């Protein structure tokens, strides 16, 4: 009877184990090298601002290193970047990654904030509210969180809660222009109740915005645009279709309040252009281009400067038409509106082409 060669069997077993360990170590070494290479490529493509490529490399890296939550949060930031997040599909992808990040590390406030923004864009208001309330608990005076929470409440039809949140956002961050605008628009559509202690006036909200941000171009332009959003130019525009036989014959119907608002709008545009010209002249690398931005008093009209700076923006044309109409130049007002339609039409066509299927 043949005997079992125990010694040989032991050597074979030992070699098998060593071979298996070697294969595992080699695979781990190769996977580590590949992961580092992918991470390097992701960083290089991000430096080149190729965010779509960056996202691909980070996703492949996380397949090899699924426990690296830092890079998962990095991928979430890339996917939520406005240059990447341009459609619901991208919002959803960013939301999915960011949910994984905060599930693993609930204390990651910035990832949670981005998650709430993506949920808001997807109109998933309850999800956004849930995460914003967590952030608000840890930072009750965060103006950005309060503003986002106001938008979430507004999307849910909770107008009183939205107004309260926007009001708190303004108090926490007086320099954030959009919170004033959102509160003013909401007050125009859903005014405070008459029996409220201190009913808020949307015009007072906008005036406070400018008072708190006197040297802000954005604040001046925001009040300028609020004038149009409030329907002032619509009311003025009805004069263009009047039956007057003389130039400016309907201007008597322009009340004092409307005239005052038109004057404020013109002053805001002049001030915004003045501040913008100063910033442009003081910017690094300026070579005298700002010399074309003369003070409003030296130009026929500050609105003409605005049209040169913002050729495809409808607002300068609308406001110039209103000012010309107030000056009794209805023919010039019609001309300005016509030029505005021609200037804005290509942009509107491009927007429609990008939003609607062909």
Secondary structure in CASP SS format (residue, H / E / C, confidence):
PFRMAT SS
TARGET T0000
AUTHOR 0000-0000-0000
METHOD secondary structure of the structure
MODEL  1
X C 1.00
X C 1.00
X C 1.00
X C 1.00
X C 1.00
X H 1.00
X H 1.00
X H 1.00
X H 1.00
X H 1.00
X H 1.00
X H 1.00
X H 1.00
X H 1.00
X H 1.00
X H 1.00
X H 1.00
X H 1.00
X H 1.00
X H 1.00
X H 1.00
X H 1.00
X H 1.00
X H 1.00
X H 1.00
X H 1.00
X H 1.00
X H 1.00
X H 1.00
X H 1.00
X H 1.00
X H 1.00
X H 1.00
X H 1.00
X H 1.00
X H 1.00
X H 1.00
X H 1.00
X H 1.00
X H 1.00
X H 1.00
X H 1.00
X H 1.00
X H 1.00
X H 1.00
X H 1.00
X H 1.00
X C 1.00
X C 1.00
X C 1.00
X H 1.00
X H 1.00
X H 1.00
X H 1.00
X H 1.00
X H 1.00
X H 1.00
X H 1.00
X H 1.00
X H 1.00
X H 1.00
X H 1.00
X H 1.00
X H 1.00
X C 1.00
X C 1.00
X C 1.00
X C 1.00
X H 1.00
X H 1.00
X H 1.00
X H 1.00
X H 1.00
X H 1.00
X H 1.00
X H 1.00
X H 1.00
X H 1.00
X H 1.00
X H 1.00
X C 1.00
X C 1.00
X C 1.00
X C 1.00
X C 1.00
X C 1.00
X C 1.00
X H 1.00
X H 1.00
X H 1.00
X H 1.00
X H 1.00
X H 1.00
X H 1.00
X H 1.00
X H 1.00
X H 1.00
X H 1.00
X H 1.00
X H 1.00
X H 1.00
X H 1.00
X H 1.00
X H 1.00
X C 1.00
X C 1.00
X C 1.00
X C 1.00
X H 1.00
X H 1.00
X H 1.00
X H 1.00
X H 1.00
X H 1.00
X H 1.00
X H 1.00
X H 1.00
X H 1.00
X H 1.00
X H 1.00
X H 1.00
X C 1.00
X C 1.00
X C 1.00
X H 1.00
X H 1.00
X H 1.00
X H 1.00
X H 1.00
X H 1.00
X H 1.00
X H 1.00
X H 1.00
X H 1.00
X H 1.00
X H 1.00
X H 1.00
X H 1.00
X C 1.00
X C 1.00
X C 1.00
X C 1.00
X H 1.00
X H 1.00
X H 1.00
X H 1.00
X H 1.00
X H 1.00
X H 1.00
X H 1.00
X H 1.00
X H 1.00
X H 1.00
X H 1.00
X H 1.00
X C 1.00
X C 1.00
X C 1.00
X H 1.00
X H 1.00
X H 1.00
X H 1.00
X H 1.00
X H 1.00
X H 1.00
X H 1.00
X H 1.00
X H 1.00
X H 1.00
X H 1.00
X H 1.00
X H 1.00
X C 1.00
X C 1.00
X C 1.00
X C 1.00
X H 1.00
X H 1.00
X H 1.00
X H 1.00
X H 1.00
X H 1.00
X H 1.00
X H 1.00
X H 1.00
X H 1.00
X H 1.00
X H 1.00
X H 1.00
X C 1.00
X C 1.00
X C 1.00
X C 1.00
X C 1.00
X C 1.00
X C 1.00
X C 1.00
X C 1.00
X C 1.00
X C 1.00
X C 1.00
X H 1.00
X H 1.00
X H 1.00
X H 1.00
X H 1.00
X H 1.00
X H 1.00
X H 1.00
X H 1.00
X H 1.00
X H 1.00
X C 1.00
X C 1.00
X C 1.00
X C 1.00
X H 1.00
X H 1.00
X H 1.00
X H 1.00
X H 1.00
X H 1.00
X H 1.00
X H 1.00
X H 1.00
X H 1.00
X H 1.00
X H 1.00
X H 1.00
X C 1.00
X C 1.00
X H 1.00
X H 1.00
X H 1.00
X H 1.00
X H 1.00
X H 1.00
X H 1.00
X H 1.00
X H 1.00
X H 1.00
X C 1.00
X C 1.00
X C 1.00
X C 1.00
X C 1.00
X C 1.00
X C 1.00
X C 1.00
X C 1.00
X H 1.00
X H 1.00
X H 1.00
X C 1.00
X C 1.00
X H 1.00
X H 1.00
X H 1.00
X H 1.00
X H 1.00
X H 1.00
X H 1.00
X H 1.00
X H 1.00
X H 1.00
X H 1.00
X H 1.00
X H 1.00
X H 1.00
X H 1.00
X H 1.00
X H 1.00
X H 1.00
X H 1.00
X H 1.00
X H 1.00
X H 1.00
X H 1.00
X H 1.00
X H 1.00
X H 1.00
X H 1.00
X C 1.00
X C 1.00
X C 1.00
X C 1.00
X C 1.00
X C 1.00
X H 1.00
X H 1.00
X H 1.00
X H 1.00
X C 1.00
X C 1.00
X C 1.00
X H 1.00
X H 1.00
X H 1.00
X C 1.00
X C 1.00
X C 1.00
X H 1.00
X H 1.00
X H 1.00
X H 1.00
X H 1.00
X H 1.00
X H 1.00
X H 1.00
X C 1.00
X C 1.00
X C 1.00
X C 1.00
X H 1.00
X H 1.00
X H 1.00
X H 1.00
X H 1.00
X H 1.00
X H 1.00
X H 1.00
X H 1.00
X H 1.00
X H 1.00
X H 1.00
X H 1.00
X C 1.00
X C 1.00
X C 1.00
X H 1.00
X H 1.00
X H 1.00
X H 1.00
X H 1.00
X H 1.00
X H 1.00
X H 1.00
X H 1.00
X H 1.00
X H 1.00
X H 1.00
X H 1.00
X H 1.00
X H 1.00
X H 1.00
X H 1.00
X H 1.00
X H 1.00
X H 1.00
X H 1.00
X H 1.00
X H 1.00
X H 1.00
X H 1.00
X H 1.00
X C 1.00
X C 1.00
X C 1.00
END
